């Protein structure tokens, strides 16, 4: 597959569409069924694209770059840049996503989509958050940082409680933090 001039650092699948982001600041959308090198090119980042994630309904693609911006792409537009994104994950149960941040802002942020309003800021790590994963039930995220800790955060509602949450005017997340520290040998 042709397209990127520099190293590819992020990949994300959505059905037959493969998205790739690279050091050349571009994101290429490739339909793996077609012989074309790519079907579209997204060019809003000013630095290396370091994270790509498709939403669980495959409607939006979130991209994070070393330009300290997060873009949410759909077929027609982009929305709302965010500062210093290291990782991204979409909620499986509700229209929200989580971004992790490093360097000057060592934090985890929960965002409402599509308004991109900030719902919660989670702090506790003392160094850049390097990894982010979501539990199979879609309720808990785990983060690992350069401070050699793992932290578990209960941030998203279960599918059963989602109906009850919609009845309230404001959603309040219960946040629980557990740390596992690496011991020196």
C-alpha positions as CSV (number, residue, x, y, z in Angstrom):
1,X,0.0,0.0,0.0
2,X,1.4,3.4,-1.0
3,X,0.7,6.8,0.4
4,X,2.7,7.7,3.5
5,X,6.1,9.2,2.9
6,X,7.3,8.6,6.4
7,X,6.8,5.8,9.1
8,X,3.2,4.8,10.0
9,X,2.6,4.9,13.7
10,X,-1.1,4.3,14.1
11,X,-3.7,1.9,12.5
12,X,-7.4,1.4,13.0
13,X,-10.0,-0.9,11.4
14,X,-13.6,-0.1,10.6
15,X,-15.2,-3.0,8.7
16,X,-13.4,-3.0,5.3
17,X,-11.8,0.4,5.9
18,X,-8.2,0.6,7.2
19,X,-7.1,3.9,8.5
20,X,-3.4,4.7,8.9
21,X,-1.7,7.7,10.4
22,X,2.0,8.6,10.1
23,X,4.9,10.9,10.7
24,X,4.0,12.7,7.5
25,X,1.0,14.2,9.4
26,X,-1.6,12.5,7.2
27,X,-4.3,9.9,7.7
28,X,-5.1,7.6,4.8
29,X,-8.4,5.7,4.5
30,X,-8.0,2.5,2.5
31,X,-10.8,0.2,1.4
32,X,-9.0,-3.2,1.5
33,X,-11.4,-4.5,-1.2
34,X,-10.3,-1.9,-3.7
35,X,-7.1,-1.8,-5.7
36,X,-6.6,2.0,-5.1
37,X,-3.8,2.9,-2.7
38,X,-6.3,4.9,-0.7
39,X,-9.9,6.3,-0.9
40,X,-9.4,9.5,1.1
41,X,-6.7,11.5,2.8
42,X,-7.2,13.5,6.0
43,X,-4.7,16.3,6.5
44,X,-5.4,18.5,9.6
45,X,-2.6,17.5,11.9
46,X,0.5,19.7,12.1
47,X,2.7,16.9,13.5
48,X,3.0,13.1,13.6
49,X,-0.3,11.2,14.0
50,X,0.2,8.9,17.0
51,X,-3.3,7.5,17.7
52,X,-6.4,6.4,15.7
53,X,-9.6,4.8,17.1
54,X,-12.9,4.2,15.4
55,X,-16.1,4.6,17.4
56,X,-17.9,1.3,18.2
57,X,-20.7,2.2,15.7
58,X,-18.0,2.9,13.0
59,X,-19.3,6.4,12.3
60,X,-16.5,8.5,13.6
61,X,-12.7,8.2,13.7
62,X,-10.8,10.0,16.4
63,X,-7.2,10.9,15.7
64,X,-4.5,12.2,18.1
65,X,-1.3,13.8,17.1
66,X,2.0,15.2,18.5
67,X,0.6,18.6,17.5
68,X,-1.4,18.4,20.7
69,X,-4.7,18.0,18.9
70,X,-7.6,15.5,18.8
71,X,-9.8,15.5,15.8
72,X,-13.1,13.6,15.4
73,X,-13.7,12.9,11.8
74,X,-16.9,11.9,10.1
75,X,-17.7,11.9,6.4
76,X,-18.0,15.7,6.1
77,X,-16.2,17.5,8.8
78,X,-13.8,17.6,11.8
79,X,-14.6,18.8,15.3
80,X,-12.8,20.2,18.4
81,X,-9.1,20.0,18.9
82,X,-7.9,18.9,22.3
83,X,-4.4,19.3,23.9
84,X,-1.7,16.8,24.2
85,X,-3.4,13.5,23.4
86,X,-1.4,10.3,23.9
87,X,-4.2,7.6,23.7
88,X,-7.9,7.4,22.8
89,X,-10.8,5.0,23.6
90,X,-14.5,5.2,22.8
91,X,-17.1,4.1,25.3
92,X,-19.0,0.9,24.2
93,X,-22.1,1.9,26.1
94,X,-22.6,5.7,25.8
95,X,-21.6,8.6,23.5
96,X,-18.3,9.4,25.3
97,X,-14.6,9.0,24.7
98,X,-11.5,9.2,26.8
99,X,-8.2,10.8,26.0
100,X,-5.0,10.6,27.9
101,X,-2.4,13.4,28.1
102,X,1.2,13.8,28.9
103,X,4.0,16.3,29.3
104,X,2.4,19.5,30.8
105,X,-1.0,17.9,31.4
106,X,-0.6,14.5,33.0
107,X,-4.3,13.5,33.1
108,X,-7.1,11.5,31.6
109,X,-10.2,13.3,30.3
110,X,-13.7,11.9,29.7
111,X,-15.5,13.8,26.8
112,X,-19.2,13.8,25.7
113,X,-19.5,13.3,22.0
114,X,-20.4,15.1,19.7
115,X,-20.3,18.3,21.8
116,X,-16.8,17.5,23.0
117,X,-17.7,18.9,26.4
118,X,-15.4,17.8,29.2
119,X,-17.2,15.5,31.7
120,X,-14.4,14.5,34.0
121,X,-10.6,15.1,34.5
122,X,-8.8,12.2,36.2
123,X,-5.4,12.7,37.8
124,X,-3.1,10.6,39.8
125,X,-0.3,9.6,37.5
126,X,3.0,11.5,37.9
127,X,4.4,10.9,34.4
128,X,3.1,10.7,30.9
129,X,0.2,8.2,30.4
130,X,1.6,5.7,27.8
131,X,-1.2,3.1,27.5
132,X,-4.9,2.9,27.7
133,X,-7.3,0.0,27.4
134,X,-11.0,-0.6,28.1
135,X,-12.5,-3.6,29.8
136,X,-14.6,-6.1,27.9
137,X,-17.8,-4.9,29.7
138,X,-17.0,-1.3,28.6
139,X,-17.2,0.2,32.1
140,X,-13.5,0.3,33.3
141,X,-10.4,1.7,31.7
142,X,-6.9,0.9,32.7
143,X,-4.0,3.3,32.2
144,X,-0.2,2.8,32.5
145,X,2.2,5.6,32.8
146,X,5.9,6.3,32.8
147,X,5.7,6.4,36.6
148,X,5.4,2.6,36.4
149,X,1.9,2.4,37.7
150,X,-1.3,0.8,36.5
151,X,-4.5,2.6,37.4
152,X,-8.1,1.3,37.0
153,X,-10.9,3.9,36.5
154,X,-14.6,3.1,36.6
155,X,-15.8,5.7,34.2
156,X,-18.6,4.4,32.0
157,X,-22.0,3.1,32.9
158,X,-23.1,-0.4,32.2
159,X,-25.6,-1.0,29.3
160,X,-28.3,-1.6,31.9
161,X,-27.7,1.6,33.9
162,X,-27.5,3.7,30.7
163,X,-31.3,3.9,30.5
164,X,-31.5,5.3,34.0
165,X,-28.7,7.8,33.4
166,X,-30.5,9.2,30.3
167,X,-33.4,10.2,32.6
168,X,-31.2,12.6,34.6
169,X,-30.2,16.0,33.3
170,X,-26.6,15.6,34.3
171,X,-24.4,12.4,34.3
172,X,-22.2,11.8,37.2
173,X,-19.5,9.2,36.9
174,X,-18.3,7.3,39.9
175,X,-14.5,7.2,39.7
176,X,-12.5,4.6,41.6
177,X,-8.8,4.5,41.4
178,X,-6.6,1.5,42.2
179,X,-2.9,1.6,41.7
180,X,-0.5,-1.3,41.2
181,X,3.1,-0.2,41.7
182,X,6.0,-2.0,40.1
183,X,8.6,-3.0,42.7
184,X,12.3,-2.7,42.0
185,X,14.2,-6.0,41.9
